[in-house]
Structure formats: structure tokens, C-alpha cells
């Protein structure tokens, strides 16, 4: 639940979130200090959605946004903002353990 909240930066390798089942899991960004790219990945390791330059929440609840994939995902890869652009696309198949 905490994820990157409260951190000052994200390493260049990012952070992989493993969900307990495939579904349209939500990512929200309370207490985040920087924008990120969110790459949603299916159980078959196919990129099903990418949210580029997802912005942290402000103190104004009217601006709060929850990020969900268009299709079910088993993983979410959080990367530094704009680092997925031009390198990853919906439909790409990834390899990782």
C-alpha cells in the first residue's frame, strides 16, 4: 500500500508491484513527491496499458486521480516519469522472473 509514498526519488530500474490476482487494480499516489510512468502488465507478461507521467496528488481532493489499466493486470511497473515513452508499448511482451 505504501509504495513510493514519502520517497524522494525512484531508482532507474523502477519498482515492480506484484498483485495477488489479475484484475483492474488501482494505483493512487498519496504523499508522492515526483511523477512516474506506470506500466500495467498481464499474467502473460504483456503490456496492457501505460500511464505516462502520472502526477502525484496535491492537497486538493478535487485533483486526486486513481490510475487503472484498461485490461486486467498482474503487475505494475513504476518507472521514472517519461522513461517508458518510446521504449515500451501496449502489446509488448516482457521477460522477467
N, C-alpha and C positions, 0 to 999 in steps of 0.2 A: 504493500500500500504506500509506503513512504517513497519508494523510487528515488528520484533525483531531487526531491524537495530539500531545500536548505543547502544544497551543494553549490559551490562557486563555479564549477566547470564540469565538463564531461570529457573523458579521455577520447582520443581519436578513434579507438576501437568501439566505442559506444557501450551500451548496456542491453543485454538480451533479457526480455521478460518471457518466462515460460508459463502459460496459463494452464490450469488443471484440466481443461477440456477445450475443444474447438468451439468458438462462438464469436459473437459480435461484442467482444469485451471493450470496455471503455477505458480511455486514458484521460485523466484530468491533471492539471498542473498547479496545484496549490503550493505556495511558498517556493516556486521555481524562480531562478534568477536569470535565466537565459532561454532563448528559443531553441528548438530541436527539430529534427526530422523524425517522423515515426513511420517505420516500415512494418506493416502488418503481414504476417506470413502464415500460410495454411499448414496443416499437419503434414502435407506432402511437400512442404518447403517451397511452395510457390508464393511469390509476392502477390498479395490480393489487393493491397491498397497502400498508398504512400501519402502522408500528410507532410508537406514541405513547410519548413519554417514555422512550426506550431509555436505560438506565442504563449508565454506564461500568463497566469491570471493576474489581474490587477486587484486592488482592494474593492473595486466597484462590482458587485454581483451581476449587474446587467451585462458586463462584458465577459463573464465566465463562459468558457466553451468546453465541451466534452468531445473528445475525438474517438470515433468508432469506425471500424472498417466497413466497407461495402459488403464484404463477404465474411464468413466465419474465419477466424484466425486462431492458431495455437500459440503463436509467438508474436511479440512486438520488439523490434529492434530500434532502440533510440540512439540517434546519431547527432553529432553537431549540426546545427542548422545549415541547410543547403548542401550538405556533403553527399546526399543521395542523388541530387539533381544531376542528370546526365550519366549517372553510373548505374542506377537501378531503375527498373521499370516494372509496372504491373505485368504479370505473366512470367517474369524471370524465375528460374528455378535456382535455389541456393543450395550450397553444400555446407553442412556444419554438423558437429556432434553434440 
